[in-house]
Amino acid sequence: MTSPDGDHRQRPPVLRISDAAVQVGGRLLWGGVDLTVAAGEFVAVLGPNGAGKSTLVKAVLGVQPLSSGSVSVLGEPPGTANERIGYLPQRRSFDPELRVRGRDVVQLGLDGGRWGVPLPGWSRLSRSGRETAARVDEVIELVGATAYADRPIGRLSGGEQQRLLIAQALAARPDLLLLDEPLDSLDLPNQAAVAGLIADICRRDRVTVLMVAHDVNPILGYLDRVVYVAGGRAVCGRPVEVITSETLTRLYGTPIEVLTTSDGQLVVVGQPEAPAHHSDRHAG
């Protein structure tokens, strides 16, 4: 009998990007992206504002065509297997007066495509409704949101809202989770908590995660690899390989220095944005 690890090695990669490039308005946004991602890996897409990080996610979803190269998602062309993908777009704010419960927002991850909003009484009227309710409860517990899931979504904190939105993206049991800056606008404790939650889900349930991030600090310790895009170019690899003076200097086209502090953090100095402090569990 083939071992589970052997079965895993025989499967196609969850995501394979080969020499991919995208042009927008006749301008090369990025090119030369080569990336292969297996089940259960945690990958970050990094780079400055406007570099095309979100566009890479759109290419994986099949809504942004490539100008060259190829993308395979779950063994299929982009857009073919989107029912197996959980997607959390860039953070949206909820009106404080919105009375929709948090669990109803989560349920949209299961029936939103059919109903637009959950139908009143649906869970009481059918077996499939009972199964839906059970899955909603399960995924709410998974993200640690049971205590406030029945409160209006607009009255919850940013971190509580983001946990419920992650639950929504996980509701349909995806194989690939695409997260577009899920830590944006959260305070530092919530960034750390949400980053840890995503990493736990990735490892425990072997859900592959591709996360767009502006600040790598909260997630670097969890990452298997990064895609760094800047100046129309991209570099992919393990964090310890990519976040180096030589690699970032070449990518940005300006002198960059990466320093290591006494406690193992990385400090990136000279990039065309504020310096960043990084720690890396893969170093050494």
Buried (B, 14 or more C-beta within 10 A) or exposed (E): EEEEEEEEEEEEBBBBBBEBBBBEEEEBBBBBBBBBBBBBBBBBBBBBEEBBBBBBBBBBBBEBEBEEBEBBBBEBEBBEBBEBBBBBBEBEEBEEEEEBBBBBBBBBBBBBEEEEEBEEEBBEEEEEBEEBBEBBBEBBEBBBBEEBBEBBBBBBEBBBBBBBBBBBBBBBBBBBBBBBBBBBBBEEEBBBBBBBBBBBBBBEBBBBBBBBBBBBBBBBBBBBBBBBBBBBBBBBBBBBEBBBBEBBBEBBEEEBBBEEEEEEBBEBEBBEEEEBBBBBEBBE
